[in-house]
Amino acid sequence: MRVLVVDDEVRLADGVRRGLEAEGFAVDVAHNGVDGLWRARETRYDAIVLDLMMPGMSGWKVCEALRAEENWTPVLMLTAKDGEWDQVEALETGADDYVTKPFSYPVLVARLRALIRRGGVERPVVLEAGDLRLDTGARRVWRGAVEIELTAREFAVLQHLMRHRGQVISKRELIDGVWNDDFEGDPNIVEVYVGHLRRKLDRPFAREAIETVRGAGYRLAAHGG
């Protein structure tokens, strides 16, 4: 398995490289975003470990450029910023997972192996379900020709449902996908945001796109309601 590590902290990057090589990975290293993007374009990798904050070209920009080129190599973000909105932005830019610094090395390896097992998953910029459209880059949503204003959290919940349209998504899966693994609040917060979305996306248009599957979770109708 071949992995690219991109981090401007030379000692950290080299430490990750040595550790991954000890686990049997083949590892290339870049110490800035520009070189990292070039390597990712020139070589086929099984995964990319990408620092979020780098001078010149951030991890956000690198990931965004790769996804715009339809490069779906799994990306694991390393970030010293543990704010929930930084994490949401990393995932919305196209990253598949993130680990905050300082991180547990066994956790890093386990998450990396999990990403590689899943493989690259296509993440189109515009998601559609019937006449419901969501532009992940511009963060805009339309029902038909009508643009609908959503909060950042409402947008993230809808994006998760649209990426899995037609599938039943549990509350736990939504919390893990939209909030984070350390969320310790009331899981019924999911119901609150689903209610917000229904009031904005469904009721004004006489639709029922977001279905409640009793005892299992929620499902966004593949045809958009």
Short mmCIF file of the C-alpha atoms (twelve columns), coordinates in Angstrom:
data_MODEL
# 
_entry.id   MODEL 
# 
loop_
_atom_site.group_PDB 
_atom_site.id 
_atom_site.type_symbol 
_atom_site.label_atom_id 
_atom_site.label_alt_id 
_atom_site.label_comp_id 
_atom_site.label_asym_id 
_atom_site.label_seq_id 
_atom_site.Cartn_x 
_atom_site.Cartn_y 
_atom_site.Cartn_z 
_atom_site.pdbx_PDB_model_num 
ATOM 1   C CA . MET A 1   0.000   0.000  0.000   1 
ATOM 2   C CA . ARG A 2   1.441   3.359  -1.039  1 
ATOM 3   C CA . VAL A 3   0.742   6.463  1.060   1 
ATOM 4   C CA . LEU A 4   1.629   10.129 0.573   1 
ATOM 5   C CA . VAL A 5   2.314   12.193 3.719   1 
ATOM 6   C CA . VAL A 6   2.131   15.990 3.273   1 
ATOM 7   C CA . ASP A 7   3.134   18.082 6.307   1 
ATOM 8   C CA . ASP A 8   5.370   21.136 6.698   1 
ATOM 9   C CA . GLU A 9   6.525   19.933 10.131  1 
ATOM 10  C CA . VAL A 10  9.567   17.998 8.937   1 
ATOM 11  C CA . ARG A 11  10.160  16.003 12.120  1 
ATOM 12  C CA . LEU A 12  6.507   15.008 12.410  1 
ATOM 13  C CA . ALA A 13  6.295   14.004 8.746   1 
ATOM 14  C CA . ASP A 14  9.452   11.944 8.971   1 
ATOM 15  C CA . GLY A 15  8.206   10.303 12.170  1 
ATOM 16  C CA . VAL A 16  4.926   9.357  10.488  1 
ATOM 17  C CA . ARG A 17  6.859   8.036  7.494   1 
ATOM 18  C CA . ARG A 18  9.090   5.814  9.639   1 
ATOM 19  C CA . GLY A 19  6.129   4.525  11.618  1 
ATOM 20  C CA . LEU A 20  4.077   3.711  8.523   1 
ATOM 21  C CA . GLU A 21  7.041   2.014  6.861   1 
ATOM 22  C CA . ALA A 22  7.400   -0.148 9.987   1 
ATOM 23  C CA . GLU A 23  3.750   -1.160 9.428   1 
ATOM 24  C CA . GLY A 24  4.525   -2.235 5.861   1 
ATOM 25  C CA . PHE A 25  3.450   0.869  3.940   1 
ATOM 26  C CA . ALA A 26  5.443   2.425  1.107   1 
ATOM 27  C CA . VAL A 27  5.581   6.140  1.957   1 
ATOM 28  C CA . ASP A 28  6.410   9.315  0.011   1 
ATOM 29  C CA . VAL A 29  6.725   12.645 1.837   1 
ATOM 30  C CA . ALA A 30  6.164   16.259 0.768   1 
ATOM 31  C CA . HIS A 31  6.738   19.236 3.066   1 
ATOM 32  C CA . ASN A 32  4.392   21.748 1.435   1 
ATOM 33  C CA . GLY A 33  1.054   21.786 -0.314  1 
ATOM 34  C CA . VAL A 34  2.388   22.582 -3.786  1 
ATOM 35  C CA . ASP A 35  4.775   19.617 -3.803  1 
ATOM 36  C CA . GLY A 36  2.110   17.425 -2.237  1 
ATOM 37  C CA . LEU A 37  -0.404  18.285 -4.955  1 
ATOM 38  C CA . TRP A 38  2.191   17.589 -7.660  1 
ATOM 39  C CA . ARG A 39  3.018   14.183 -6.166  1 
ATOM 40  C CA . ALA A 40  -0.674  13.300 -5.801  1 
ATOM 41  C CA . ARG A 41  -1.213  14.112 -9.469  1 
ATOM 42  C CA . GLU A 42  1.825   12.209 -10.707 1 
ATOM 43  C CA . THR A 43  1.593   9.024  -8.614  1 
ATOM 44  C CA . ARG A 44  -1.303  6.743  -7.743  1 
ATOM 45  C CA . TYR A 45  -1.621  6.425  -3.953  1 
ATOM 46  C CA . ASP A 46  -3.871  4.268  -1.803  1 
ATOM 47  C CA . ALA A 47  -4.295  7.174  0.650   1 
ATOM 48  C CA . ILE A 48  -3.005  10.662 1.442   1 
ATOM 49  C CA . VAL A 49  -2.217  11.959 4.938   1 
ATOM 50  C CA . LEU A 50  -2.598  15.711 4.573   1 
ATOM 51  C CA . ASP A 51  -1.794  18.491 7.035   1 
ATOM 52  C CA . LEU A 52  -4.492  21.142 7.136   1 
ATOM 53  C CA . MET A 53  -2.449  24.273 7.880   1 
ATOM 54  C CA . MET A 54  0.576   24.778 5.616   1 
ATOM 55  C CA . PRO A 55  2.154   27.916 4.162   1 
ATOM 56  C CA . GLY A 56  1.682   28.555 0.462   1 
ATOM 57  C CA . MET A 57  -1.073  26.027 -0.141  1 
ATOM 58  C CA . SER A 58  -3.239  24.668 2.651   1 
ATOM 59  C CA . GLY A 59  -4.521  21.121 2.953   1 
ATOM 60  C CA . TRP A 60  -7.998  22.483 2.198   1 
ATOM 61  C CA . LYS A 61  -6.796  23.805 -1.171  1 
ATOM 62  C CA . VAL A 62  -4.884  20.627 -2.011  1 
ATOM 63  C CA . CYS A 63  -7.903  18.447 -1.288  1 
ATOM 64  C CA . GLU A 64  -10.248 20.802 -3.120  1 
ATOM 65  C CA . ALA A 65  -7.985  20.750 -6.202  1 
ATOM 66  C CA . LEU A 66  -7.804  16.948 -6.234  1 
ATOM 67  C CA . ARG A 67  -11.570 16.537 -5.929  1 
ATOM 68  C CA . ALA A 68  -12.149 19.107 -8.674  1 
ATOM 69  C CA . GLU A 69  -9.939  16.910 -10.903 1 
ATOM 70  C CA . GLU A 70  -12.018 13.852 -9.900  1 
ATOM 71  C CA . ASN A 71  -9.137  12.349 -7.955  1 
ATOM 72  C CA . TRP A 72  -10.930 10.343 -5.248  1 
ATOM 73  C CA . THR A 73  -7.865  9.019  -3.388  1 
ATOM 74  C CA . PRO A 74  -8.882  8.740  0.308   1 
ATOM 75  C CA . VAL A 75  -7.625  11.760 2.287   1 
ATOM 76  C CA . LEU A 76  -6.958  11.745 6.023   1 
ATOM 77  C CA . MET A 77  -6.527  15.291 7.342   1 
ATOM 78  C CA . LEU A 78  -4.122  16.104 10.176  1 
ATOM 79  C CA . THR A 79  -5.135  19.271 11.980  1 
ATOM 80  C CA . ALA A 80  -4.107  21.173 15.079  1 
ATOM 81  C CA . LYS A 81  -7.457  22.997 14.866  1 
ATOM 82  C CA . ASP A 82  -10.015 21.018 16.840  1 
ATOM 83  C CA . GLY A 83  -12.977 23.372 16.388  1 
ATOM 84  C CA . GLU A 84  -16.006 21.551 15.053  1 
ATOM 85  C CA . TRP A 85  -16.418 23.951 12.131  1 
ATOM 86  C CA . ASP A 86  -12.804 23.384 11.049  1 
ATOM 87  C CA . GLN A 87  -13.558 19.669 11.021  1 
ATOM 88  C CA . VAL A 88  -16.812 20.168 9.120   1 
ATOM 89  C CA . GLU A 89  -15.019 22.328 6.546   1 
ATOM 90  C CA . ALA A 90  -12.295 19.703 6.075   1 
ATOM 91  C CA . LEU A 91  -14.912 17.021 5.391   1 
ATOM 92  C CA . GLU A 92  -16.986 19.262 3.126   1 
ATOM 93  C CA . THR A 93  -13.873 20.137 1.101   1 
ATOM 94  C CA . GLY A 94  -13.601 16.444 0.241   1 
ATOM 95  C CA . ALA A 95  -11.536 14.838 3.011   1 
ATOM 96  C CA . ASP A 96  -12.650 11.393 4.124   1 
ATOM 97  C CA . ASP A 97  -11.526 11.582 7.763   1 
ATOM 98  C CA . TYR A 98  -9.428  13.696 10.109  1 
ATOM 99  C CA . VAL A 99  -7.196  13.298 13.167  1 
ATOM 100 C CA . THR A 100 -6.370  16.181 15.495  1 
ATOM 101 C CA . LYS A 101 -2.818  16.917 16.672  1 
ATOM 102 C CA . PRO A 102 -1.376  15.688 18.940  1 
ATOM 103 C CA . PHE A 103 -2.710  12.324 17.825  1 
ATOM 104 C CA . SER A 104 -2.489  8.724  18.943  1 
ATOM 105 C CA . TYR A 105 -0.307  6.871  16.441  1 
ATOM 106 C CA . PRO A 106 -2.276  3.566  16.688  1 
ATOM 107 C CA . VAL A 107 -5.478  5.535  15.992  1 
ATOM 108 C CA . LEU A 108 -3.851  7.197  12.966  1 
ATOM 109 C CA . VAL A 109 -2.832  3.820  11.542  1 
ATOM 110 C CA . ALA A 110 -6.246  2.269  12.251  1 
ATOM 111 C CA . ARG A 111 -8.112  5.140  10.561  1 
ATOM 112 C CA . LEU A 112 -5.742  5.016  7.599   1 
ATOM 113 C CA . ARG A 113 -6.250  1.277  7.150   1 
ATOM 114 C CA . ALA A 114 -10.041 1.760  7.360   1 
ATOM 115 C CA . LEU A 115 -9.914  4.407  4.610   1 
ATOM 116 C CA . ILE A 116 -7.817  2.183  2.374   1 
ATOM 117 C CA . ARG A 117 -10.229 -0.737 2.875   1 
ATOM 118 C CA . ARG A 118 -13.121 1.451  1.733   1 
ATOM 119 C CA . GLY A 119 -11.143 2.808  -1.215  1 
ATOM 120 C CA . GLY A 120 -11.753 6.030  -3.088  1 
ATOM 121 C CA . VAL A 121 -15.385 7.095  -3.089  1 
ATOM 122 C CA . GLU A 122 -16.561 9.516  -5.746  1 
ATOM 123 C CA . ARG A 123 -17.690 12.811 -4.234  1 
ATOM 124 C CA . PRO A 124 -19.338 14.922 -6.921  1 
ATOM 125 C CA . VAL A 125 -19.493 18.671 -6.340  1 
ATOM 126 C CA . VAL A 126 -23.235 18.906 -7.063  1 
ATOM 127 C CA . LEU A 127 -25.521 16.339 -5.423  1 
ATOM 128 C CA . GLU A 128 -29.020 15.774 -6.802  1 
ATOM 129 C CA . ALA A 129 -32.167 14.014 -5.661  1 
ATOM 130 C CA . GLY A 130 -34.988 14.808 -8.047  1 
ATOM 131 C CA . ASP A 131 -35.324 18.592 -8.187  1 
ATOM 132 C CA . LEU A 132 -33.342 18.981 -4.945  1 
ATOM 133 C CA . ARG A 133 -29.772 20.119 -5.671  1 
ATOM 134 C CA . LEU A 134 -26.881 20.797 -3.307  1 
ATOM 135 C CA . ASP A 135 -23.619 22.445 -4.410  1 
ATOM 136 C CA . THR A 136 -20.954 21.320 -1.929  1 
ATOM 137 C CA . GLY A 137 -18.380 23.878 -3.082  1 
ATOM 138 C CA . ALA A 138 -20.611 26.958 -3.148  1 
ATOM 139 C CA . ARG A 139 -22.678 25.675 -0.183  1 
ATOM 140 C CA . ARG A 140 -25.963 26.443 -1.903  1 
ATOM 141 C CA . VAL A 141 -29.204 24.465 -2.066  1 
ATOM 142 C CA . TRP A 142 -32.146 24.643 -4.465  1 
ATOM 143 C CA . ARG A 143 -35.568 23.038 -4.668  1 
ATOM 144 C CA . GLY A 144 -36.305 23.396 -8.366  1 
ATOM 145 C CA . ALA A 145 -35.516 27.011 -9.248  1 
ATOM 146 C CA . VAL A 146 -35.933 28.230 -5.666  1 
ATOM 147 C CA . GLU A 147 -32.757 28.718 -3.643  1 
ATOM 148 C CA . ILE A 148 -33.096 27.792 0.032   1 
ATOM 149 C CA . GLU A 149 -31.040 29.335 2.830   1 
ATOM 150 C CA . LEU A 150 -29.617 26.795 5.300   1 
ATOM 151 C CA . THR A 151 -27.405 27.180 8.350   1 
ATOM 152 C CA . ALA A 152 -23.979 25.499 8.254   1 
ATOM 153 C CA . ARG A 153 -25.226 22.598 10.388  1 
ATOM 154 C CA . GLU A 154 -28.432 22.149 8.399   1 
ATOM 155 C CA . PHE A 155 -26.334 22.084 5.227   1 
ATOM 156 C CA . ALA A 156 -24.005 19.438 6.679   1 
ATOM 157 C CA . VAL A 157 -26.930 17.201 7.727   1 
ATOM 158 C CA . LEU A 158 -28.556 17.520 4.302   1 
ATOM 159 C CA . GLN A 159 -25.262 16.848 2.542   1 
ATOM 160 C CA . HIS A 160 -24.789 13.637 4.524   1 
ATOM 161 C CA . LEU A 161 -28.320 12.480 3.705   1 
ATOM 162 C CA . MET A 162 -27.896 13.333 0.006   1 
ATOM 163 C CA . ARG A 163 -24.597 11.476 -0.254  1 
ATOM 164 C CA . HIS A 164 -26.496 8.404  0.994   1 
ATOM 165 C CA . ARG A 165 -29.864 9.106  -0.665  1 
ATOM 166 C CA . GLY A 166 -32.139 6.111  -0.743  1 
ATOM 167 C CA . GLN A 167 -30.334 4.569  2.256   1 
ATOM 168 C CA . VAL A 168 -31.429 4.464  5.894   1 
ATOM 169 C CA . ILE A 169 -29.048 6.538  8.059   1 
ATOM 170 C CA . SER A 170 -29.182 6.124  11.833  1 
ATOM 171 C CA . LYS A 171 -28.920 8.993  14.314  1 
ATOM 172 C CA . ARG A 172 -25.501 7.673  15.342  1 
ATOM 173 C CA . GLU A 173 -24.255 7.713  11.761  1 
ATOM 174 C CA . LEU A 174 -25.457 11.291 11.313  1 
ATOM 175 C CA . ILE A 175 -23.773 12.383 14.540  1 
ATOM 176 C CA . ASP A 176 -20.512 10.700 13.519  1 
ATOM 177 C CA . GLY A 177 -20.696 12.177 10.034  1 
ATOM 178 C CA . VAL A 178 -21.798 15.708 10.885  1 
ATOM 179 C CA . TRP A 179 -20.658 16.337 14.451  1 
ATOM 180 C CA . ASN A 180 -17.687 14.222 15.594  1 
ATOM 181 C CA . ASP A 181 -16.752 11.038 17.434  1 
ATOM 182 C CA . ASP A 182 -16.462 12.912 20.750  1 
ATOM 183 C CA . PHE A 183 -20.024 14.283 20.678  1 
ATOM 184 C CA . GLU A 184 -21.584 13.725 24.102  1 
ATOM 185 C CA . GLY A 185 -24.763 15.753 23.759  1 
ATOM 186 C CA . ASP A 186 -28.336 14.581 23.325  1 
ATOM 187 C CA . PRO A 187 -28.626 12.433 20.177  1 
ATOM 188 C CA . ASN A 188 -32.131 13.857 19.737  1 
ATOM 189 C CA . ILE A 189 -30.386 16.946 18.333  1 
ATOM 190 C CA . VAL A 190 -30.597 15.063 15.033  1 
ATOM 191 C CA . GLU A 191 -34.405 15.227 15.206  1 
ATOM 192 C CA . VAL A 192 -34.203 18.992 15.677  1 
ATOM 193 C CA . TYR A 193 -32.151 19.491 12.513  1 
ATOM 194 C CA . VAL A 194 -34.217 17.049 10.474  1 
ATOM 195 C CA . GLY A 195 -37.250 19.091 11.558  1 
ATOM 196 C CA . HIS A 196 -35.561 22.303 10.373  1 
ATOM 197 C CA . LEU A 197 -34.845 20.730 6.983   1 
ATOM 198 C CA . ARG A 198 -38.390 19.469 6.567   1 
ATOM 199 C CA . ARG A 199 -39.773 22.944 7.290   1 
ATOM 200 C CA . LYS A 200 -37.476 24.474 4.670   1 
ATOM 201 C CA . LEU A 201 -37.233 21.802 1.975   1 
ATOM 202 C CA . ASP A 202 -40.447 19.802 2.131   1 
ATOM 203 C CA . ARG A 203 -43.474 21.565 3.585   1 
ATOM 204 C CA . PRO A 204 -43.363 24.741 1.441   1 
ATOM 205 C CA . PHE A 205 -43.254 22.504 -1.658  1 
ATOM 206 C CA . ALA A 206 -45.750 19.847 -0.493  1 
ATOM 207 C CA . ARG A 207 -43.008 17.217 -0.444  1 
ATOM 208 C CA . GLU A 208 -41.947 14.449 1.939   1 
ATOM 209 C CA . ALA A 209 -38.344 13.869 0.910   1 
ATOM 210 C CA . ILE A 210 -36.939 13.073 4.357   1 
ATOM 211 C CA . GLU A 211 -38.588 9.934  5.659   1 
ATOM 212 C CA . THR A 212 -38.495 8.614  9.222   1 
ATOM 213 C CA . VAL A 213 -37.799 4.878  9.335   1 
ATOM 214 C CA . ARG A 214 -39.120 3.838  12.719  1 
ATOM 215 C CA . GLY A 215 -36.472 2.358  14.971  1 
ATOM 216 C CA . ALA A 216 -33.748 2.767  12.333  1 
ATOM 217 C CA . GLY A 217 -33.219 6.417  11.381  1 
ATOM 218 C CA . TYR A 218 -33.878 8.621  8.364   1 
ATOM 219 C CA . ARG A 219 -33.865 8.218  4.600   1 
ATOM 220 C CA . LEU A 220 -33.768 10.877 1.915   1 
ATOM 221 C CA . ALA A 221 -35.893 9.679  -0.995  1 
ATOM 222 C CA . ALA A 222 -33.664 9.078  -4.026  1 
ATOM 223 C CA . HIS A 223 -36.155 10.942 -6.218  1 
ATOM 224 C CA . GLY A 224 -36.128 13.942 -3.857  1 
ATOM 225 C CA . GLY A 225 -39.665 13.529 -2.577  1 
# 
